[in-house]
Amino acid sequence: MGLVAVLGTGLLAWIEALTRDRIAAQERRVMLEQLHQVLPARDYDNALHEDVLLLNDPQFFRHREPVRVYRARRQGEPVAVVMGVTAPDGYNGDIRMLVGIRRDGTLSGVRVTAHRETPGLGDPIERERSDWVLDFDGRSLGNPPPGRWAVQRDGGDFEQFTGATITPRAVVEAVQRALDYHATHAGALYRPAPATEAGQ
């Protein structure tokens, strides 16, 4: 029995070693595809996935996990960031998304990357399900003006879904918090990346 256990463990370790690189490459490909959906590759010339900053501000972002920020540069000059933020108040829990923000404070795009919202009710936040998330493109803290960064049911400019207000409300609020953070911490977000910081 002991020999079988040792052989089984060895076989599993061997298979894991064989597939590790392939899995890592696949994860990197998916990540880059998601990043390019919110910030086109033509807009920057650095390795976006290697110029990364980790933020830990649970009071601001209302979530305990660090926020991963991918920083886009062109010829060394900062042009945008893509923030991996989480809305903790979706109908069925966390809604994870990427929020692309250009240096001038306008949104380059928003995409939901993971959620557990109810199929047919909350899932229109997915780009594959509807165009709803495209309404964020080009928006900023001044567009819509203060007080209008909300779903229409709350007096704002963003549509809610039939039978589902909590889900779009959570996404709108999380995007606004990302814009607020960008507006108040741009200096830190765009500072040159030390060698120890890149690739975290």
N, C-alpha and C positions, 0 to 999 in steps of 0.2 A: 504493500500500500504506500509505504514511504517512497519507494522508487517511482511509482506511478505519479505521486504528487510532485516529486522533483522534476520528472520528465514533463509533466503538464505545465508546471510553472516555467520551465525553460522554454517550452514551445510558445507559450503566451508571450514571454519576454522577446523571443525572436520575431514573432509576428508584429508585436508592437514596434520594435526597432525598424522593421521593414516598412511599416506604414506611417511612421512618425513624420517623415519629411513630406510625404504625399498629403497627409492631413494638414500639416502646417501650410503647405503651398495652396491648398484648396481654401483654407480659412483666410489666407492673405488675399487670394483672388476675390472672394466674396466681399471682404472688407473694402478693397479698392473699388469694386463695382458700386458699393453703397456710397462711398465717399464721392465718387464721380457723379452720382445722381444729384448730390446737393451742391457740388462745386466742380464744374467741368475741368478736366485735366488741362485744357488749353489756357486756363487762367493762371497757372503757376508752373514753375520749373524745378521746384525742389522735390525731394522724396517725402511726400506728405505724411506717409505712415511712419517715417523715422523722426520727424520734427514734432515731438509730442510733449505736452505739458499736462501734469495731473493736478487737478484742483480738489481741495477738500473743504467745502463750505456748506455743511448740511443745513445751516440756518437759511442761507440764501437759496440753495437749490432744493431744500426740503427733502433731501435724500441723503442717507449716510454713505453710500458708495462714492468713491472719487469720480469726478467728472474728467473724462479724457478729452483733451483739446488737441486737434491736429492743426498745425499752423502752416499756412500756405504762403510761399514767398516767390517773387519773381526777381531774378538777378540780385538776390539777397535782401530785397525790400519786402516787408510784410504786405500782403494783399487781402488776406482773409483768414478766418478760423472756421473749423468745423467742430462743434461741441457735441459730445455724446451725453445727452441729458436724459433724465428719467422723470416722468410724471408719476408720482407715487399714489395719485388719487383717481386712477381709472376705475371704472365700474367693477372690474374684477382684479384690480391690483395694478402693478407697475406697467407703465407704457414706456418703452425705451425708444429713443429717436436720435437722429442726427440733425443738428441745426447748423446750417452754413450761414456765416455772417461776414459780409465784406467789410473792408477797413472803414468805409464810410457809414457803416451801421445799417445797411440794407441787407435783407435776407436773400441769399443766393438759392436757398432751397431748404426744405424740411422733408424728412422721410422717417416713417415709423419702422423700426427694425425688429421689434418684438413686443407682443402684447398677448393678453388672454381675454380680450373683450368678446362679447357675445356675437357669434356668427350671424350675419344678417341684420344686426342692429348697430354694433359698435365698430365692425370691421371696415366701414368706408374710410377710416383713417389710413388704410393701406392704399398705396398708389395703384396697386394691381386691381383694387376693387372700385375705386372712384377717383375723380380728379380733385376731390375736396382739398387735399393737402397742397395742391398747386396754388391755392389762393394765398399762401404765404409768400410766394415768390415776389421779390421786389418790395415787400413791406418793410417798415421800420418803426421805431418808437413813435414817430410823428405821423405815420400812415398805417393804420388809422390814428387819429389824435388821442391824447390821454382820455381814459374813460370809455373808449370804444374797443379796447383790446379785450373783447369778451364775445360770447356767442350771442346771437340776436335775442334769445329768450332773456338774457341778462342785460339787454340794452346795448349790445355791441354790434360789430360789423360781420362777424363770422357765423355762417350757417351752422345749425345743429342738425342732427339726423332725426327722422321720424321715430319716435319712441326711445330716443337715446340722446340725452343732453349731457350726461356726466362725462362721457368719453371725449367728445370734442372740446368740452370746457376744460378738461384736464390738459389736453394737448395745447390749446391756446394759451393757457396760463403758463405752462412749461416753456413755450417758445418766448413768451414775453419776459420771463425771468432770465432766459439766456440773453436776450437783447439788453435787458437792464444790466446784467453783469458785464457784458461787452462794453456798454456805455461808461460804466464806472471803473472798469479795470483794464481798459485798453492798453495802458502802458505796460502792465505786467504780461498781458496776453501776447504782445508783439515784441517783447524784448528779445535780443539775440539769444539763441539757444546754446547754453554751455554743452560741452561734449557729454557730460554726465547726465544731462537732461534728455537728450535726444534718444529716441528708441525705447523709452520706458514702456 
